[in-house]
Amino acid sequence: MKLIARRRDEQQETTAVRVGDVIIGGPELVVVAGPCAIESYEQLLSTALEIKRLGATMLRGGAYKPRTSPYSFRGKGELGLEMLSRIKELTGLPVVTEVMDARDIERIADVADMFQIGSRNMQNYTLLSELGKTKRPVLLKRGLAATLEEWIYAAEYIMSEGNDQVVLCERGIRTFETYTRNTVDITAIPALKELTHLPVFLDPSHGTGRWSLVSPVALAGVAAGADGLMIEVHPQPELALSDGKQSLNFEHFADLMDKLSPVAKAVGRKLI
C-alpha cells in the first residue's frame, strides 16, 4: 500500500480530489444525490433540479446497472448516458455514473466527471487497472464482504497505473443481519482516515436498504468524519424500477439537508 498509506511522520493531509468544480477532501462536505437508475429524461431532470435547489453538488445516476437477477431493470445504457449529458449541461452539476466494463470507459468518459466502481467490481482488477490509466476521478465502493486491506489494495490498483484521483465509499458489508440490506461499518470512516490519505464517502442508501434509516446513518457518517455522502433520491420511490425502498423522496431529502448543516459544523465541516 505504498501509494495510499498515510505517511504518519509528515502528518499528511487528506488528498483533494477535484470533480469538475467540486473539491472532495477539503473543508466542504460534498453531497452526491440522484436516482439509483436512470428511468426517463423527466425523472432524471426533475430529480437533478430539486437536489441542486436543496444543496447537493453532484448528480448520480446509473446508466448501466448491475443487478442480481438478469431479468431486473438494468438501466438505459447509452440512452441513459445521453440523458445525463443533456441534464449535466442544463444544471451544471458534475455527474458520477457506474462503469462495469472496460470497453465502456471511453464512452462513459465523454459524459461522466467521475467513474463509479460498484461493490461487485471492487476486485475486478482488469477494470481497475484500465481506470488507472485515465485521469478521471474514481469513486471506489467497498466490496460486499471486503476487509479494509482488500479495499485499500483495490484502490492501489488504480493508483499504481498513475491515477491518484480516488475516493473510497463505504456502502455497508454483508453480515448475518437481515433487517437491513447491509451492515454499515461506521468505524471504517475514521479507520481509513488513519490508514490512508484518500477522501472517504458514505452511501447510507445501499448501506441500510431502508429509506427511514438513511438520514440518521448519514448524520452518523458525517460525525465520524466522512468527506461526502451519496444519497439515492427519486421523485416517486414507490414506483422506482431499482432500489425504491432505499430512496428518499424530495421531502425526505430536504429534511436530511436541513439536518446536515449543524452536524457538519460540529465536526468542523460546512456544506458547499
DOFI-734956 format. One record per residue (C-alpha): residue number from 1; x, y, z. Coordinates in pm, whole numbers. Layout:
<gulo=NUM X=X Y=Y Z=Z>
...
END
This chain:
<gulo=1 X=0 Y=0 Z=0>
<gulo=2 X=289 Y=230 Z=-76>
<gulo=3 X=83 Y=488 Z=-268>
<gulo=4 X=-222 Y=502 Z=-44>
<gulo=5 X=-83 Y=460 Z=307>
<gulo=6 X=-83 Y=778 Z=512>
<gulo=7 X=267 Y=899 Z=595>
<gulo=8 X=244 Y=935 Z=970>
<gulo=9 X=577 Y=1113 Z=1001>
<gulo=10 X=452 Y=1401 Z=785>
<gulo=11 X=101 Y=1445 Z=933>
<gulo=12 X=-21 Y=1407 Z=577>
<gulo=13 X=-347 Y=1580 Z=493>
<gulo=14 X=-631 Y=1419 Z=300>
<gulo=15 X=-568 Y=1424 Z=-73>
<gulo=16 X=-806 Y=1659 Z=-251>
<gulo=17 X=-993 Y=1509 Z=-546>
<gulo=18 X=-1139 Y=1753 Z=-798>
<gulo=19 X=-1460 Y=1660 Z=-980>
<gulo=20 X=-1549 Y=1945 Z=-1210>
<gulo=21 X=-1561 Y=2247 Z=-979>
<gulo=22 X=-1621 Y=2033 Z=-669>
<gulo=23 X=-1334 Y=1957 Z=-432>
<gulo=24 X=-1364 Y=1634 Z=-232>
<gulo=25 X=-1144 Y=1611 Z=75>
<gulo=26 X=-1142 Y=1979 Z=166>
<gulo=27 X=-1338 Y=2163 Z=437>
<gulo=28 X=-1669 Y=2131 Z=249>
<gulo=29 X=-1898 Y=1833 Z=288>
<gulo=30 X=-1994 Y=1706 Z=-58>
<gulo=31 X=-2342 Y=1566 Z=-120>
<gulo=32 X=-2398 Y=1349 Z=-427>
<gulo=33 X=-2761 Y=1264 Z=-493>
<gulo=34 X=-2987 Y=1122 Z=-759>
<gulo=35 X=-3167 Y=808 Z=-868>
<gulo=36 X=-3020 Y=461 Z=-847>
<gulo=37 X=-3109 Y=404 Z=-1212>
<gulo=38 X=-3197 Y=644 Z=-1492>
<gulo=39 X=-3552 Y=559 Z=-1599>
<gulo=40 X=-3655 Y=857 Z=-1811>
<gulo=41 X=-3545 Y=1208 Z=-1903>
<gulo=42 X=-3826 Y=1361 Z=-1697>
<gulo=43 X=-3738 Y=1155 Z=-1389>
<gulo=44 X=-3370 Y=1249 Z=-1406>
<gulo=45 X=-3430 Y=1617 Z=-1483>
<gulo=46 X=-3683 Y=1672 Z=-1203>
<gulo=47 X=-3451 Y=1500 Z=-957>
<gulo=48 X=-3146 Y=1694 Z=-1069>
<gulo=49 X=-3322 Y=2030 Z=-1042>
<gulo=50 X=-3458 Y=1951 Z=-697>
<gulo=51 X=-3136 Y=1817 Z=-544>
<gulo=52 X=-2948 Y=2119 Z=-676>
<gulo=53 X=-3205 Y=2354 Z=-525>
<gulo=54 X=-3168 Y=2179 Z=-191>
<gulo=55 X=-2789 Y=2198 Z=-186>
<gulo=56 X=-2647 Y=1883 Z=-346>
<gulo=57 X=-2336 Y=1948 Z=-552>
<gulo=58 X=-2313 Y=1640 Z=-773>
<gulo=59 X=-2564 Y=1421 Z=-959>
<gulo=60 X=-2557 Y=1043 Z=-952>
<gulo=61 X=-2750 Y=826 Z=-1195>
<gulo=62 X=-2697 Y=473 Z=-1322>
<gulo=63 X=-2700 Y=426 Z=-1698>
<gulo=64 X=-2561 Y=74 Z=-1664>
<gulo=65 X=-2686 Y=-117 Z=-1360>
<gulo=66 X=-2551 Y=-446 Z=-1225>
<gulo=67 X=-2845 Y=-643 Z=-1086>
<gulo=68 X=-2859 Y=-971 Z=-901>
<gulo=69 X=-3128 Y=-1100 Z=-1139>
<gulo=70 X=-3068 Y=-1075 Z=-1515>
<gulo=71 X=-3442 Y=-1010 Z=-1552>
<gulo=72 X=-3441 Y=-694 Z=-1339>
<gulo=73 X=-3419 Y=-347 Z=-1493>
<gulo=74 X=-3052 Y=-290 Z=-1579>
<gulo=75 X=-3056 Y=70 Z=-1694>
<gulo=76 X=-3093 Y=258 Z=-2021>
<gulo=77 X=-2733 Y=214 Z=-2136>
<gulo=78 X=-2619 Y=465 Z=-2395>
<gulo=79 X=-2959 Y=637 Z=-2393>
<gulo=80 X=-2910 Y=695 Z=-2021>
<gulo=81 X=-2569 Y=849 Z=-2090>
<gulo=82 X=-2730 Y=1085 Z=-2341>
<gulo=83 X=-2982 Y=1194 Z=-2077>
<gulo=84 X=-2704 Y=1251 Z=-1825>
<gulo=85 X=-2515 Y=1462 Z=-2076>
<gulo=86 X=-2814 Y=1685 Z=-2152>
<gulo=87 X=-2905 Y=1734 Z=-1787>
<gulo=88 X=-2545 Y=1799 Z=-1688>
<gulo=89 X=-2541 Y=2081 Z=-1945>
<gulo=90 X=-2871 Y=2220 Z=-1819>
<gulo=91 X=-2791 Y=2212 Z=-1447>
<gulo=92 X=-2414 Y=2245 Z=-1434>
<gulo=93 X=-2395 Y=1957 Z=-1187>
<gulo=94 X=-2093 Y=1727 Z=-1223>
<gulo=95 X=-2207 Y=1368 Z=-1271>
<gulo=96 X=-2091 Y=1030 Z=-1144>
<gulo=97 X=-2207 Y=706 Z=-1300>
<gulo=98 X=-2108 Y=344 Z=-1280>
<gulo=99 X=-1874 Y=167 Z=-1520>
<gulo=100 X=-1897 Y=-213 Z=-1530>
<gulo=101 X=-1691 Y=-300 Z=-1836>
<gulo=102 X=-1355 Y=-167 Z=-1952>
<gulo=103 X=-1495 Y=-149 Z=-2305>
<gulo=104 X=-1736 Y=124 Z=-2189>
<gulo=105 X=-1477 Y=351 Z=-2030>
<gulo=106 X=-1430 Y=578 Z=-2331>
<gulo=107 X=-1799 Y=635 Z=-2399>
<gulo=108 X=-1877 Y=695 Z=-2030>
<gulo=109 X=-1582 Y=934 Z=-2002>
<gulo=110 X=-1747 Y=1155 Z=-2265>
<gulo=111 X=-2023 Y=1228 Z=-2011>
<gulo=112 X=-1913 Y=1144 Z=-1657>
<gulo=113 X=-1694 Y=1368 Z=-1444>
<gulo=114 X=-1632 Y=1072 Z=-1214>
<gulo=115 X=-1642 Y=696 Z=-1261>
<gulo=116 X=-1811 Y=479 Z=-1001>
<gulo=117 X=-1693 Y=125 Z=-931>
<gulo=118 X=-1971 Y=-68 Z=-761>
<gulo=119 X=-1921 Y=-323 Z=-487>
<gulo=120 X=-1944 Y=-619 Z=-727>
<gulo=121 X=-1647 Y=-488 Z=-925>
<gulo=122 X=-1422 Y=-379 Z=-638>
<gulo=123 X=-1187 Y=-668 Z=-718>
<gulo=124 X=-1222 Y=-655 Z=-1096>
<gulo=125 X=-853 Y=-579 Z=-1126>
<gulo=126 X=-852 Y=-552 Z=-1505>
<gulo=127 X=-1119 Y=-282 Z=-1489>
<gulo=128 X=-942 Y=-103 Z=-1203>
<gulo=129 X=-612 Y=-101 Z=-1393>
<gulo=130 X=-779 Y=43 Z=-1703>
<gulo=131 X=-936 Y=322 Z=-1496>
<gulo=132 X=-594 Y=388 Z=-1352>
<gulo=133 X=-473 Y=478 Z=-1699>
<gulo=134 X=-730 Y=757 Z=-1719>
<gulo=135 X=-705 Y=1085 Z=-1530>
<gulo=136 X=-1075 Y=1079 Z=-1439>
<gulo=137 X=-1166 Y=1060 Z=-1067>
<gulo=138 X=-1290 Y=723 Z=-943>
<gulo=139 X=-1538 Y=653 Z=-663>
<gulo=140 X=-1448 Y=306 Z=-537>
<gulo=141 X=-1716 Y=131 Z=-334>
<gulo=142 X=-1633 Y=-135 Z=-80>
<gulo=143 X=-1695 Y=-495 Z=-184>
<gulo=144 X=-1981 Y=-699 Z=-43>
<gulo=145 X=-1762 Y=-858 Z=226>
<gulo=146 X=-1426 Y=-691 Z=171>
<gulo=147 X=-1183 Y=-619 Z=451>
<gulo=148 X=-1029 Y=-274 Z=472>
<gulo=149 X=-700 Y=-417 Z=347>
<gulo=150 X=-862 Y=-574 Z=40>
<gulo=151 X=-1042 Y=-250 Z=-33>
<gulo=152 X=-728 Y=-42 Z=1>
<gulo=153 X=-535 Y=-274 Z=-228>
<gulo=154 X=-813 Y=-238 Z=-487>
<gulo=155 X=-756 Y=138 Z=-478>
<gulo=156 X=-384 Y=72 Z=-514>
<gulo=157 X=-453 Y=-98 Z=-847>
<gulo=158 X=-596 Y=230 Z=-977>
<gulo=159 X=-324 Y=449 Z=-834>
<gulo=160 X=-39 Y=222 Z=-943>
<gulo=161 X=-135 Y=298 Z=-1304>
<gulo=162 X=-97 Y=672 Z=-1248>
<gulo=163 X=-444 Y=792 Z=-1141>
<gulo=164 X=-432 Y=935 Z=-789>
<gulo=165 X=-788 Y=1076 Z=-801>
<gulo=166 X=-959 Y=808 Z=-592>
<gulo=167 X=-1237 Y=838 Z=-335>
<gulo=168 X=-1331 Y=542 Z=-113>
<gulo=169 X=-1702 Y=484 Z=-46>
<gulo=170 X=-1832 Y=276 Z=245>
<gulo=171 X=-2166 Y=119 Z=146>
<gulo=172 X=-2213 Y=-149 Z=405>
<gulo=173 X=-2094 Y=-510 Z=416>
<gulo=174 X=-2285 Y=-836 Z=420>
<gulo=175 X=-2333 Y=-986 Z=767>
<gulo=176 X=-2580 Y=-1219 Z=937>
<gulo=177 X=-2827 Y=-932 Z=989>
<gulo=178 X=-3135 Y=-941 Z=765>
<gulo=179 X=-3336 Y=-637 Z=878>
<gulo=180 X=-3107 Y=-404 Z=687>
<gulo=181 X=-2976 Y=-464 Z=337>
<gulo=182 X=-2618 Y=-445 Z=461>
<gulo=183 X=-2440 Y=-354 Z=784>
<gulo=184 X=-2288 Y=-6 Z=768>
<gulo=185 X=-1935 Y=-3 Z=905>
<gulo=186 X=-1914 Y=347 Z=1052>
<gulo=187 X=-1575 Y=263 Z=1204>
<gulo=188 X=-1436 Y=223 Z=852>
<gulo=189 X=-1453 Y=600 Z=806>
<gulo=190 X=-1210 Y=704 Z=1083>
<gulo=191 X=-1008 Y=386 Z=1027>
<gulo=192 X=-950 Y=475 Z=662>
<gulo=193 X=-851 Y=825 Z=772>
<gulo=194 X=-579 Y=665 Z=984>
<gulo=195 X=-466 Y=418 Z=720>
<gulo=196 X=-489 Y=627 Z=403>
<gulo=197 X=-476 Y=983 Z=274>
<gulo=198 X=-777 Y=935 Z=45>
<gulo=199 X=-1117 Y=1105 Z=89>
<gulo=200 X=-1394 Y=883 Z=226>
<gulo=201 X=-1762 Y=883 Z=131>
<gulo=202 X=-2059 Y=707 Z=288>
<gulo=203 X=-2354 Y=560 Z=96>
<gulo=204 X=-2626 Y=509 Z=360>
<gulo=205 X=-2884 Y=419 Z=93>
<gulo=206 X=-2718 Y=93 Z=-10>
<gulo=207 X=-2582 Y=56 Z=340>
<gulo=208 X=-2924 Y=30 Z=503>
<gulo=209 X=-3166 Y=-55 Z=225>
<gulo=210 X=-3442 Y=135 Z=409>
<gulo=211 X=-3523 Y=498 Z=340>
<gulo=212 X=-3619 Y=560 Z=704>
<gulo=213 X=-3264 Y=472 Z=814>
<gulo=214 X=-3079 Y=674 Z=551>
<gulo=215 X=-3091 Y=1011 Z=729>
<gulo=216 X=-2974 Y=901 Z=1078>
<gulo=217 X=-2693 Y=687 Z=933>
<gulo=218 X=-2588 Y=972 Z=703>
<gulo=219 X=-2562 Y=1206 Z=1002>
<gulo=220 X=-2359 Y=946 Z=1191>
<gulo=221 X=-2122 Y=917 Z=896>
<gulo=222 X=-2065 Y=1291 Z=884>
<gulo=223 X=-2000 Y=1294 Z=1259>
<gulo=224 X=-1746 Y=1013 Z=1206>
<gulo=225 X=-1554 Y=1221 Z=951>
<gulo=226 X=-1694 Y=1136 Z=608>
<gulo=227 X=-1592 Y=1380 Z=334>
<gulo=228 X=-1915 Y=1327 Z=148>
<gulo=229 X=-2241 Y=1138 Z=114>
<gulo=230 X=-2402 Y=951 Z=-173>
<gulo=231 X=-2781 Y=956 Z=-138>
<gulo=232 X=-3041 Y=792 Z=-361>
<gulo=233 X=-3328 Y=1028 Z=-441>
<gulo=234 X=-3631 Y=957 Z=-660>
<gulo=235 X=-3943 Y=1168 Z=-729>
<gulo=236 X=-4166 Y=865 Z=-659>
<gulo=237 X=-3969 Y=591 Z=-480>
<gulo=238 X=-4271 Y=362 Z=-467>
<gulo=239 X=-4262 Y=347 Z=-850>
<gulo=240 X=-3883 Y=319 Z=-888>
<gulo=241 X=-3753 Y=42 Z=-1115>
<gulo=242 X=-3449 Y=-7 Z=-893>
<gulo=243 X=-3398 Y=27 Z=-516>
<gulo=244 X=-3709 Y=230 Z=-441>
<gulo=245 X=-3721 Y=108 Z=-81>
<gulo=246 X=-3395 Y=284 Z=0>
<gulo=247 X=-3457 Y=603 Z=-198>
<gulo=248 X=-3560 Y=933 Z=-42>
<gulo=249 X=-3836 Y=1137 Z=-198>
<gulo=250 X=-3784 Y=1512 Z=-235>
<gulo=251 X=-3942 Y=1592 Z=101>
<gulo=252 X=-3725 Y=1346 Z=290>
<gulo=253 X=-3411 Y=1464 Z=110>
<gulo=254 X=-3494 Y=1825 Z=205>
<gulo=255 X=-3527 Y=1716 Z=567>
<gulo=256 X=-3187 Y=1545 Z=555>
<gulo=257 X=-3020 Y=1853 Z=406>
<gulo=258 X=-3167 Y=2068 Z=685>
<gulo=259 X=-3018 Y=1836 Z=946>
<gulo=260 X=-2676 Y=1805 Z=786>
<gulo=261 X=-2552 Y=2159 Z=835>
<gulo=262 X=-2534 Y=2166 Z=1218>
<gulo=263 X=-2375 Y=1821 Z=1231>
<gulo=264 X=-2117 Y=1919 Z=972>
<gulo=265 X=-2044 Y=2240 Z=1162>
<gulo=266 X=-1995 Y=2045 Z=1486>
<gulo=267 X=-1708 Y=1848 Z=1328>
<gulo=268 X=-1550 Y=2146 Z=1151>
<gulo=269 X=-1711 Y=2099 Z=810>
<gulo=270 X=-1956 Y=2302 Z=608>
<gulo=271 X=-2194 Y=2237 Z=322>
<gulo=272 X=-2087 Y=2381 Z=-10>
END
